Structure formats: C-alpha cells, structure tokens
C-alpha cells in the first residue's frame, strides 16, 4: 500500500473515531482541513493549506457574496477602524504592525505555499465564510478551503507585508484591458507574486479593484529592505506615497487628500502611532510594537498582529488580551 493511501486511511479513521462524516474529497483538501487547530479561545485557529487553491483560474463569487452578507449584517453605526504601521528602523527586525478593528469575529491564521508562488501567512476573518464562535464541524470545515481568497493582512517568504484599512471612499477606475479583483483578493495577488514594495505597486497598477464586496480601503505595504508605501485609489487614479522616514503610519482617512504634516492628522490613532515611531526613530522591537498597538486599540479590536519581515516571526494577540501573545513563524 502506498504511503499516500496509508495517510488517507489514517485521516479517515481518525475522523470516523471522532464521529465525523467522511466525505470523498481530494487528499490535499483532507490534509488542509485536518491541520485546523484552535490556539486561542477568542477563537483563533491556525491552518495550513496544502496544494494549490487555483487563484489564477478562479475568482470566488461565493467569497464575495459572503463578504457582502457579513457587512450587511453588522451592527448599525459600527465604523471600520484599523491602525497599521511600518517600523523600518530595524531595532531587531523590520516590522509591520496592525490592529484589525471590526466586530467580534473568529479568525484564522492561514499558512499557504502554492506551486509557482511565494509561501505566505495571512489573517482571515472567517465570519465571512459563515463561522461563528462555535468550533467548525467536520462537514462545515470545507468552507475554509475558500480562506486563501480572504486575506485581511499578511506576509510572504520574501518579506513583503500588506495591511488594509477602510477609508471613506476609494475608486480605482475601470480599464477593460485589466483583470478585476476585489479588495481582499488583491492582497492574495501581492502575497503570492510580489517580492517587495515595488513589485507590489506594479501588480496593483495592473488591476481594477472592485470595492463592492466590502468597504473602500487603502493599503500599507512594507518589505524587508526597509521600504514602505501607502497605496490609495482616488477618482480613478492610484496614489502611491512612499516612506520618507524610517516609519510610516496609516489609519482610516485618505492620506493623499489630507496630507498630514507629521502627527497633525484628524485621527488620534494615527497621531499617537506617528509620535511613538518618530520618538523611536522607526526602530521598534516586536514587544514595543505590540505595546504601540495596545495604545491605539479600541473595544472593537479583534486582533493585533506584528509581522517580522526579516525574520518571518509572527506575534498575535486576540481581543486585546495583551498578556497572551501567540508566537509563530513563517
């Protein structure tokens, strides 16, 4: 008997003992779903996606529909509010720090290594796939196979980090000669195929971005070489604001229009983060980066996450429990 079939039988047997319904699905999908592990009671899960998720062949309309439904079901008056910064002065590592502030949703830290693309890690809000605080059943887990299409932030093996934040308006325009991706699928494009900020900008220039499945957003990009950029879409044009300091900050206003001077913006979170990074000359340790994320967190903060773009280290805090840091690595 081949090793592959021995593994399949072992997984099927374990599922049967656990009372699971055994479904005839491909081996890599079984391995993927069997890798799901709960690491935090928020809950936060970790999963490794084995094999190819077919990003180049398919744009998942099921995912887009799920996102629209999740946004529509949110609490009235709730604002999208996130904080993202690049710490480029290299105390020990080039860092991308990020608070995701939204509803109290379950999250998945997803590891992927598709053929012909870069390995990466990304954070996924799996409420958009229909999950709640209850543990996913074996039959329900199959929806997690769509998780690669929903990265809210991430880092790849080349040291490129990407975060997104909602803004009042964004318009990428439409060019019929370009491919169209939604605002999260484009993060998957960057993680899979961009080695640094400049390659990411080129890929973004080659896309129409459809913001219809969620709020309008802008992006903060950073890479292991110490470069970063905020990318926004205004009146059909892409605006790229590259770092001029050894740090860069982005929150929830259109920076290319507001043009804040130093910490003089309309957003207290932006100002606090900018002052802290300026005081450290852009050089934070991962622990100091988490402290900064704590200082700009809000009751709606789902996760605080620091990506080490040099080291591949990942530090995650769920639900503002900053005394419980999960340390992982790409």
C-alpha positions, 0 to 999 in steps of 0.5 A: 500500500502506498504511503499516500493511501496509508495517510488517507486511511489514517485521516479517515479513521481518525475522523470516523473515531471522532464521529465525523462524516467522511466525505470523498474529497481530494487528499490535499483538501483532507490534509488542509482541513485536518491541520485546523487547530484552535490556539486561542479561545477568542477563537483563533485557529491556525491552518495550513493549506496544502496544494494549490487553491487555483487563484489564477483560474478562479475568482470566488463569487461565493467569497464575495457574496459572503463578504457582502452578507457579513457587512450587511449584517453588522451592527448599525453605526459600527465604523471600520477602524484599523491602525497599521504601521511600518517600523523600518528602523530595524531595532531587531527586525523590520516590522509591520504592525496592525490592529484589525478593528471590526466586530467580534469575529473568529479568525484564522491564521492561514499558512499557504505555499502554492506551486509557482508562488511565494509561501505566505501567512495571512489573517482571515476573518472567517465570519465571512465564510459563515463561522461563528464562535462555535468550533467548525464541524467536520462537514462545515470545515470545507468552507475554509478551503475558500480562506486563501481568497480572504486575506485581511493582512499578511506576509510572504517568504520574501518579506513583503507585508500588506495591511488594509484599512477602510477609508471613506471612499476609494475608486480605482477606475475601470480599464477593460484591458485589466483583470478585476479583483476585489479588495481582499483578493488583491492582497492574495495577488501581492502575497503570492507574486510580489517580492517587495514594495515595488513589485507590489505597486506594479501588480496593483497598477495592473488591476481594477479593484472592485470595492463592492464586496466590502468597504473602500480601503487603502493599503500599507505595504512594507518589505524587508529592505526597509521600504514602505508605501501607502497605496490609495485609489482616488477618482480613478487614479492610484496614489502611491506615497512612499516612506520618507522616514524610517516609519510610516503610519496609516489609519482610516482617512485618505492620506493623499487628500489630507496630507498630514504634516507629521502627527497633525492628522484628524485621527488620534490613532494615527497621531499617537502611532506617528509620535511613538515611531518618530520618538523611536526613530522607526526602530521598534522591537516586536514587544514595543510594537505590540505595546504601540498597538495596545495604545491605539486599540479600541473595544472593537479590536479583534486582533493585533498582529506584528509581522517580522519581515526579516525574520518571518516571526509572527506575534498575535494577540486576540481581543486585546488580551495583551498578556497572551501573545501567540508566537509563530513563524513563517 
